Amino acid sequence: MNRIRRALISVSDRRGLIELARALVTHGVEILSTGGTARALREHGVEATDVERYTGAPEILDGRVKTLHPRVHGGILARDLAEDRHQLAQIGGAPIDLVCVNLYPFEEALRAGATTTELVERIDVGGPAMVRAAAKNHARVTVLVDPDDYPVVIASLPGAPPDEIRRRLAARAFARTASYDAAIARWLASTVAESDSPWPETLVLAWRRAQVCRYGENPHQRAAFYIEPAPQPGSLAAARSLGAGGKELSYNNLVDLDAALEAVRDLEGPAAVIVKHATPCGAATAADLETAFRHAREADAQSAFGGIVALNRPCDASTAAALLESFVECVAAPAFEPDALERLRERRNLRIVETGPLPPPDARGTVIRSVGGGLLVADRDATAAGEVAAARVVSRRPPTQAERDALDFAWRICKHVRSNAIVIAREGRTVGIGGGQTSRVGAVEAALARAGAAAHGAVLASDGFFPFPDGVERALAAGVTAFVQPGGSVRDAEVVAAVDAAGATMLCTGVRHFRH
């Protein structure tokens, strides 16, 4: 039976350390250790041999060099061959059967906003070298990089884990060093601008699996949710599920939650956005959160059934009561007051997600999308606020302040609707949304159909220019009085002429917000 006779332990994460070490010592395993780990072991009565005593070489450069030594790496890399054992003995080394190492906390320092000097000091050199050596030699050596795996080794004592487990631990070890190096590479790339592009020549990605989904977009597809090493606070990746005793968030839930959170963070007052199939079906702002949610739901109550709700303020008890009046799949908010959470948890299958404070709407970010055999990488669309205020009045009549306010709201929501996108709104709420249409006039007609009589006296936002006057003419016939669009069509003059003939008003922002 394979046995673990000698273990090298050097960890920054002390979870489970003492339990593992005591189990090893109980079964006669000699422990080699370094600096702080050795001190922690001795403080708990666990004997450990300092690595510098084993190597005969002191730590130097304030601990930067302590395990980079032939006796260490020879002990790890030695195969179960007589010649390897002979060469190792010639330099005074001995086989090392277990390597338990977790790396300097670079990602944690990055999340905490450490300085460049501090981050450089968190770049581990010796740790990854030992982990890679142990993982390479997994035919003989067991490697541990995660405290959650310690029980597997403890259960195997006095023997070593079987081949299949050592192979799985080796795969986890290589994934860890790859993720670690990817985080460092991405950070360094972000600190330098290449001469001809803001994008690095090689994009290194290494994300951690946060959840295996029940299935993908459809039941016959498999899926999982991965998160960045240092997700932005307030993002979906950094959110926590408060649960309701029901099902886990599904693939489609996560897609819709992300769309809803992106939209609601663009709104300034208490606001609610309801998303269905990755596009808003209702959105509103109001003096209080409950009213905002009710207005958002009333915008398209049929589509809101079974939708995803995002709030930009902590959810209170009255808003929770309103949420429970109809069926919603998920609700996300920066926080939940205790009474609200208690009430929401009564709905067994309602998914409840707490994000923490939402990032500002203009926060920089990166959007990554897969295409056949590759990735498209782009800046997050972080504009919308202020664009209506700065827009050019192209009609004879300028908008009233009420119209301008309604146009600003509609414009902020429009950028989150699938192109071609049209949003009809009034008094801080949507009344009709037309998205995902193959023609702009078709999007206008879809929005008007949803708005019905509420289109009379409302405003309209378009994510792209009007190629012909037909869409504007249909909206004017329904009673829409004000428009905002990017402008830039060769027929802009004809579009504006239609607006002027009806005594309506139009703004051009010069900014397009397509969403595909």
N, C-alpha and C positions, 0 to 999 in steps of 0.2 A: 504494500500500500504506500502510495506517495504521502510524504509527510512534510509539514512546514517546520523547519528547524531554526530558521533565522528569518527575521522580518525587519524591514527598514520602514520606519514610520516618521513622516515629516508633514504635518498638517497645519493649515491656518484655520480651518473649520474644526473646532474641537467636539462637535456633536458625536456622541457614541465612542469617543476615543478611549475613555477609561474602561468601558465595558469590553471593547475589542482587546485592548492590551491585557487586561486581567485574564480573559479567556485564553489568550495566547500563552501567557506565563504559566497558567495552570497546567497547560499541556506541554511544558518544557521548552517553549520557543524562546530563543534569545532575541531581544529587541535592540536594534540599532536606532538611534534617533539623533535629532539635531536641536540645538538651541532651545527655543521656547517650548517645543514639543517635549523634549527630554525633561525640562523643568516641570512641566505640567504632569508628566507621568510620575516623577519622584514625589511631587506634592501629594499625590494620591497613593503613595506606597508601592508604585510599580517600578521595578528595577529596569534600567535601560543603559546601554553602553553608548557613550557619545561617539558619533561618526568620526570625529577627529582622532579619538583614541584608536578606533578600528583602522583608520587610514594611516595614522602616524603623521598626519599633516594638519596643522591648525587652520581654523577658519581665517580667511583674510578678506580685506577690502570691506570691512563692516558687515561680514556675512555674505557678501556677493558670491564668494567662492567657498564652498564647504563640501559639496558632494561630487564635484567634478574631479574624480580620481579613479585610476584604474582598478583599485580594490573594490570600489563601489560598483562601477559599471561592468567590470569583469565579473563580479559576484552576481550581478543581475543577468548578464548576457551569456554566461557560461552554460553550455548545453550539457545534457546528461551523458557526457562522453569522457572517457578516461584521459584523453589528451587535454581537453578543456580543464578538467580538474587538476591535472598536473601543472599546466601553465599558471593557473590561478594560485596554486600552492607556492609556486616559485616566487610570486610577488607578495606572499604573505596574506592573500585573500582567502575568502571562503564563500561557498554558494549562498546566495540570498534567494529565498523561496517565496517571499511575499513582499510586495512594495505597496505601501499605503501612503499616498501623496495626494493632497489637493492643493491647488496652485494659489499663488498670491492673489488676493481679491481685486484683480484689475477691473472687472465689470462693476463691482460694487463701488469702487472709487470713481469710475466714470459716471455712474448714476448720481453719486453724491456731489458731482461738480468739482472734483479735485483739480489742482493746478497741473500744468504740463510736467513740472518737476516731480510732483507726487505720483502722477500716472506712470512716468518712466520708471520710478522706483518700484512700482507694482508689477512690472513686467518680469515674470519668472523665467529663469534660464535653466537652472539645475532641475527644477521640478519637472518641466515637460521632458527634459532629457531622460530622467529616470522613468517616467511614466511610459514614454515611447519604447525605451529599452525593455521594460517589463512586459509591455503588450506585445512587442515583437517576439519575445521568448515565452509566450504564453503556454507553449507545450510543456514547460516546467514551472513557470513562475505565475503566481496569482497577483493580479494588479487591482487595486482599489482606488477609485477617485471620488467616490460618493458615499457618505456615511449610511445612506439607505441600503447599501449593499453589504454592510458589515455583518448582518445576521446570517447571510449566506455562508460566509467563511466560518463564523462561530459554529454554525450547525454542522460543518464538515469536520471539525476538529475531533480527534487528534490527527485526522488525515487532511489532505488538501481537497479543494473542490474538484469534482470530475472534469474531464476534458471539455465537455460542452459548456459548462458554466465558466471555466477559465476563458474559453473563446468568446463567450458573450461579454465577460468583463473586459477583455482586451478590446473588443469593438467599442464598448462604452468609453474606454480610456482614449482611444484614437479620436473618437467623436469629441471628447472633452478638449483635447489639445488642439483639434481643428477649430472648435468654437472659440477657444481662448485666443488663438492666433488671428482668427477672423475679426474678433472684436478689436484687437490691437491694430490690425491692418486698416480697418475701417476708420478707426479714430485718427491714425496717422494721416491717412488719405484726406480726411476732412480738414486737416490743419495746413495742407499745402494745395495751392492751385496749379494745375498743370497749365502749360503755356497756351494750349489751344482749346481747352475744354474744362468745365468744372467737374466732369465725371472721370473717375479713375479708369485707367486702361483695363484693369482687371477688377471686377466687382466681386468681393469676397463676402459670402453670406453664410451665416451659421446661426440658425435659430433653434430654440429649445421647444420640444413638443409639450404643449400645455394640456392638451386634451385629445383623445380619440373620439371622433364624432360617431354617432350611431350609424350614420351613412352620409353620403355626399349630397349633391344637389338633388339627386334622385335615389330611391332605395337601392338600386343596383350598383351604386358607386360608393367606393370607400373614401374616407376623408379623415383628416386630422387638423388640429389648430396648433400652429407654431407661433412663438412669440420671440421678439428681438431680445438680445442679451440685456439691453437697457431700455425698456419701453418707456415712452414719454408718459409722465404722470397725467392721469385723466383720460388716457387712451383706453380703448377696449382691451388691449393686451395687459394693461396694468390694473384693470378693474377686477373686482372680486364678486363672485356669485354668492348672494345671501340665501339662495335656495328657497324652496317652498315644499320640499319633500317630493317633488315631481321629477320630471325628466331633465337630463342635462341639456345645455344649449346645443342646438343642432347646427349643422353647416349653414343652412338658410337663415336661422336665427342670428348667427354671428354676422353674416353679410348684411342683413337688414339692420341689426343693432349699430354696426359701423356707419351705415348710411344715415341713420337717425341721429346719432351723436354728432356726426360731421355737420348736419343741417342745423341742429338746435344750438350748437355753439356759435353760429353766425348771428343769432338773435340776442338782443341786449336786455330787454325787459323779461319778466317771468314768461316762459315760453314752453310750448309743447309741440313736438313733431311726431306724427304717426306715419310709419313707413310700411308699405306693402310691396313685396317683390322688388326691393332695393330702390324704390322711388317714393318720395312723399305723396301721401294721399290727403293729408290735412296738416295744417300748421297754423299756429296762432300765438300772439303775444297779448297780454292783458295785465291789469293791475295786480292780479294774484294768479297763482299757479292753477288752482282749480278751474277758474274761468277760462284760462288759456287752454287747458286740456279739453274742456267742454266745447269751446269754439272750434278747436282742431278736429274733434270727433264729428261735430255737426257739419263740417265742410264736405264730408263724404262718408256718412255713417255706414253705408253699405260696404265700401272698401275698407273702412276702419275695423270692421269685424275680423278678429283674428290677427290684428296688426301688431307692430312693434312700436312701443311708445318711448320717446326720450324726452326728459325734462332737463331744464338748465338750472333749476333751483332744487334744494332739498325737498323731498316729497313729504308733505304734511298729511294729517289725518283726513282732512276734507278732500284733498286730491285723491288720496287712496280710496275713499268711499266712492268718488266719481269713477275711478278706474274700474272698480268692481261692479259697476252697473252694467257693463257689457264685457264681452269676451276679448281679452288681449293676450297675446302669446308671452310677451316679455315687457318689462318696464325697466328703464335705466335712468338713474339720477345721480347727481353728485353725492347725495346722502339720503337717508331715510330716517325720519323722526321715529322714536320707539313705537308710538301709537300707530303710526302709518304702517310700519313693518309688521306689527302684530296683526293688523287687519289684512294686509296683503298676503300674509302666510296662510290665511284661512283658505285661500284659493289654491288647491293642491298643486296644480300643474302650471301655475304662473311662475315664470322665471324672473327673478329679481336681481338686478345688477347694480352695484354701487361703484361709481367711477372715481370718486374724489373730485376735487375742483376741476372743471373742464379747462383745457388749454385755451388761450385767447384765439379768436378766429384768424388772426394774421400770423399765428405760429408757423414757423417753417417746418417742412416735413418732406418725406419722399414717398411716392406712390409707385408700387411695383406690381406689374401685371404680366402674367405668362402668356406667351403666344407659342405657336408651334416651334419647338426647339430653341426657344430663347425667352428673354425677359425684356419688357419695356420699362424703363425707369424714368420718372419725371418728378419735377417739383410738385408738391401739393398745391392745389388751387387755393391760395391763401388770401385772395382779394375778394371784395364785394362791398365791405364797409366803406362808406365815403364816396363810392363811385356815382351814386345818384346825386348826391350833394354837389359833386363836381361836374355833372353831366351838362352837355350843351343843349339848350332849348332850341329846337329846330322848327317848331311851329310858330305861327303868329301869336297864339295865346300862350302865356306861360302857365305852369301848373299852380293851382292854389297850394297853400301849405298842407292842407289835408291830403290833396292828391300826391304831393311830393312825399309825404310820410308813407302813404300807402304804396307808392311806387318803390320806395326804398325797401320796405318789407317784402314786396313781391320779388324784387330783384335778388335779394339775399336767398330766398327760397328757390328761385328759378335755377340757380346754378347747381342745385342738388337734384334736379329732375332730369331724367334721361332725355337726351336730344332725339328729335327736335322737341324743345320744351317751351310750354306756355303756362304762365301762372296768372290767374285772375284773382284779385284780392280787393278787400275793402276793410278799412278800420282795423288793421292789425290781424287779419285772418284771411286765409285762402277760402275762396268759394268755388273755384274750378281749376283743375290741373290737367293739362294734356301733355303727356310725355311719351317718349319712345316711338314717335310717329315718323314715317318716312317722308312726309312733306310738312312744311310749316303750316300751311292752311289746314291740313288735317289735324295738327296739334291744336290750332285755334278752335276748330270745330269740336274736338273732344273736350276742351276746357269749357267752352260755352255750353255744351250739352250738360255737363256736370253742374255748372253754375245756375242754369235756368234763369229765373227772374232776377236772381241776385246779381247778374252781370250788369243790370241797369244801374248806372252811376258808379260802377267799379273801375279799377285800373287794371292794366295788363302789362306783364313783363315777358320778354322773349329772349331766350339765351343766344340767339343769332339774329342776323339781320333779316328783314322781310324781302325776299327776292322779287315779289310782286305785291301790288296793293290789295290783292284779294283777301288775305288774312285780316288785314286792318279793316277793310270794308265790312266783313262779316261781324267783326267785333263792334264796330260803330253802329251797325244795324241793331245789335243787341243792347245798345245803350252804354258801352264802355266809353269813358270820357278822357282817359289819359293813358299814355303808352311810354314804356322805356325799352330801348333796344340798343344793340351796339352801333348800328349804322354801318355804312360801307357798301351797300348794294348799288349797282349801276342804275337802279330805279328808285333810289332814295327820294328824288324830287317828286315822283309820282305818288309814293307812299305818303310823304308829307302833305302833298296837295289834297289827298283824300282826308287827312286829319283836319286840315284847315277848312275844307268845305263843310265839315260837320261841326266846326267850332270846338273841336277837341284840342288836346295838347300832346306833344311828344318830346321826349328827351333821348339823346344819343350819348352813350357812355364811352364809345370807342373801345370797349373791352368785351370780348366774347367769352362765354362760359359753357362751352360744350361739355357734355358728360356722356361717355359711351360705355 
